[in-house]
Amino acid sequence: MHAPWLGVDLGNARVGLALSDPELTFAHPAGNVVVDGDSFLALESVVDIIEEEAVATVVIGLPLLLDGTLGRSGKKAERWAAALGRRLQALMDEGTLDLESIPDVHLRDERLTTVSAHRQLREASVAGREHRPFVDQQSAVVLLQSALDELNHE
């Protein structure tokens, strides 16, 4: 058994979250944090989940442009990941982070994860207009599952 991994999909309205199982085989939805236009509002909630679940690795979606370059959203994701790392380090330095070590934080290309999430929700018979509350956490599941699949095929 391993410490779980956390997947994070940064959205403008919600930040979607997914957790792995202890065997690092499957990702499952872990909810959303409502951020109303500022994903940085989710930082403390994500830190809380990292601590509660003793997360070892955080996989954050990096929204590259279709040509593979970094656009405005991608740069924001990089800033968010850096802010998470700084916050975890500050809490560790203060002695207030209840973890043995700071989790690894990785950015991962998330192109087409939203498309995959919508397709999976349709396949699960979730009506189109009902996708919105679920799509961010389902995108986090798709993102995290791809990282787990890659880990397990190394």
C-alpha positions, -999 to +999 in steps of 0.1 A: +000+000+000+011+035-008+001+070+002-026+082-022-022+106-050-043+137-056-055+150-090-064+187-093-083+202-122-082+240-120-114+256-132-127+291-131-159+282-112-147+250-094-115+232-087-121+195-093-104+169-071-097+132-075-079+107-052-062+074-060-067+042-041-038+030-018-026+006-045-022+036-070-044+018-095-077+037-097-086+073-095-120+083-080-138+117-077-131+136-044-154+166-049-150+202-060-140+234-043-161+263-054-138+292-063-160+317-083-133+328-107-102+326-085-087+291-083-062+304-057-092+304-032-089+266-033-053+264-020-062+260+017-089+234+010-064+214-011-038+216+016-064+203+041-071+173+018-034+166+013-030+165+051-062+145+058-054+119+032-016+119+037-012+125+000+022+116-014+019+132-049-002+159-063-009+159-101-022+193-114-036+197-148-016+219-171-039+234-198-016+237-228-028+251-260-036+226-287-002+233-304+015+223-271+025+258-260+018+275-227-010+301-228-025+323-201-043+294-183-011+273-184+009+301-168-018+304-141-016+267-134+022+270-130+017+299-106-009+278-087+014+248-084+042+270-072+019+286-046+008+252-034+045+241-030+053+274-011+023+270+012+032+233+020+068+243+027+058+272+049+035+249+070+062+222+072+087+249+083+063+261+110+058+225+122+020+227+115+018+203+086+009+169+099+029+150+072+062+132+072+073+150+040+059+175+015+042+158-014+057+159-049+038+184-070+037+177-108+020+195-136+006+172-163-007+181-198-045+181-195-054+187-231-086+169-239-093+158-203-125+179-203-136+163-236-130+129-221-148+138-189-179+150-208-179+118-228-177+096-197-205+116-181-226+111-212-218+074-211-229+073-175-263+088-186-257+121-169-278+147-188-258+174-206-270+203-185-262+183-153-225+179-164-213+212-150-211+202-113-193+170-122-171+178-151-142+194-130-139+164-107-143+140-136-115+159-154-094+155-123-102+117-124-091+115-161-059+134-153-050+114-123-059+081-139-036+088-168-007+095-144-015+063-125-016+043-157+017+057-168+032+049-133+020+013-135+033+007-170+069+019-163 
